[in-house]
């Protein structure tokens, strides 16, 4: 996903205009961005190394200096486009590769200016011959420089095979020309007079036993492609049956080839039986279709495609290859393995939201959560399908998120704070355990940590969590009050700093009163009690009160109450709980003297 990065407040209007136009997040230091960044250079270099296309609103020289240490070569570097703050210039900084020229043109249309395109083949022929469109790959980039020098001099080339993306190029096509542009899914060598382009027209169908060694399947794939003389760059998709959606070997092959894995139901694969070269009754009894590798390859290329390599086998795996008549759109093939990201927005402020959460939400097609939590995402939620739920509908949220992910979508289940602390992560795994849904168990689940309310509250007043502490929820909706009360007594006797979540609601007003009564029997009356309200939001309010003076009626539903232990101290407006370092240093000093 492309990011737009702005340096100064004066560049925000241009940055926002571009970000909205290309549907990308706006990152930067000034107010008005979607993601606040502190260290501009580190952020840019990290994004560049991750392969993220970058649109930089600022000075070209500054950008080059910031990225200089991580720039490698044009075949590897992501697109980088610089835009003047006043929207007067658009320049692809590192050449037009990987769509940089197209991105610059798109930005030029948004800003209604002409981008500064300097790529030689783009200027002369209207096409970047070393950067073919999506679905095509230049097989011999090492020959490009000398080939282009001759082509710029002569201007003629012959075309071998179908290269439809050259239809509007300003090339002189001559069947007698000494230079050629060839389309082929074969892996044959070519000379300096030919540029070979591999179209993504092949589908690799694979099958394997459960927990097959990924290297076994990878070796079978490499040998099959090599023996057939087919180029791995022409593989568009790695396809299999949906029961293999969570099979590590399948995803290992897809990752090694740099291609997506796509899956079909047994019913879809069974419809390919008449076209199979090697139907199997054994496979039908085990899976519900008469073939996996051949059937998946054929299902992916469609009715106009054909099998070009019949099923080959290793000890525990199979593969086959089919060819489509045109470049394959992987997004239209089968379904991907669904992904469920369980993310925490932090207590409220965008500055406390982890960068990984931003990245995962940006990758998601669907957002599920309590409406307020989805609102906290701000512009990051733009363009996503929202599935909002009320408080009390936590189980419904999880079921909806798992259903969406099982259908092949990428879903973020959005929580406040940290998703593993009094939030939805545990319920996700509980549902996976308690509800026997095979399609749910094939979903990839990732829990991303967030800043919890207790961390935020502690940081606001100093370091009250400097020594052993615990958290206790005072809500008795899911836990009997007797259990909660026993835990409070144990924590009081153990002299833990205690953070009380869900301390009160409109209905529950007595639990916190009882908790404070228990603690009063084990704590000095001057023990600091910290009340954090609406942490990280504009209406945030944090106060510190001695235990004897604390008023439980001051607590509302958006509050966290933290009670110090017997050693917690107030020093001016700071609260901290010493761990003993100072005592240890003092004792060491005495021993030394």
Secondary structure as UniProt FT lines:
FT   STRAND          3..6
FT   HELIX           9..11
FT   HELIX           12..22
FT   STRAND          25..28
FT   TURN            31..32
FT   STRAND          35..36
FT   HELIX           40..49
FT   TURN            50..51
FT   STRAND          54..57
FT   HELIX           60..67
FT   HELIX           68..70
FT   TURN            74..76
FT   STRAND          80..83
FT   TURN            85..86
FT   STRAND          90..92
FT   TURN            93..94
FT   HELIX           97..99
FT   HELIX           100..111
FT   HELIX           120..125
FT   TURN            129..130
FT   TURN            134..135
FT   STRAND          136..138
FT   HELIX           141..143
FT   HELIX           144..154
FT   STRAND          156..160
FT   HELIX           164..166
FT   TURN            167..168
FT   STRAND          172..173
FT   TURN            175..176
FT   STRAND          180..183
FT   TURN            192..193
FT   STRAND          194..199
FT   STRAND          202..208
FT   TURN            210..211
FT   HELIX           214..228
FT   HELIX           232..234
FT   STRAND          235..241
FT   HELIX           242..244
FT   TURN            245..246
FT   HELIX           248..257
FT   STRAND          260..264
FT   HELIX           266..270
FT   TURN            271..272
FT   HELIX           273..275
FT   HELIX           281..287
FT   HELIX           293..301
FT   TURN            303..304
FT   STRAND          306..313
FT   STRAND          317..323
FT   HELIX           330..332
FT   STRAND          339..344
FT   HELIX           350..352
FT   HELIX           355..363
FT   STRAND          366..370
FT   HELIX           371..375
FT   TURN            376..377
FT   HELIX           378..381
FT   TURN            382..383
FT   STRAND          385..389
FT   TURN            391..392
FT   HELIX           394..406
FT   TURN            407..408
FT   STRAND          410..415
FT   TURN            419..420
FT   HELIX           425..434
FT   HELIX           438..441
FT   STRAND          444..448
FT   HELIX           453..461
FT   STRAND          462..463
FT   TURN            464..465
FT   STRAND          469..473
FT   HELIX           481..493
FT   TURN            494..495
FT   STRAND          497..501
FT   HELIX           511..520
FT   TURN            521..522
FT   TURN            525..526
FT   STRAND          528..533
FT   TURN            535..536
FT   TURN            538..539
FT   STRAND          541..546
FT   HELIX           547..549
FT   HELIX           552..554
FT   TURN            557..558
FT   STRAND          559..563
FT   TURN            566..567
FT   STRAND          568..571
FT   TURN            572..573
FT   STRAND          574..577
FT   HELIX           581..592
//
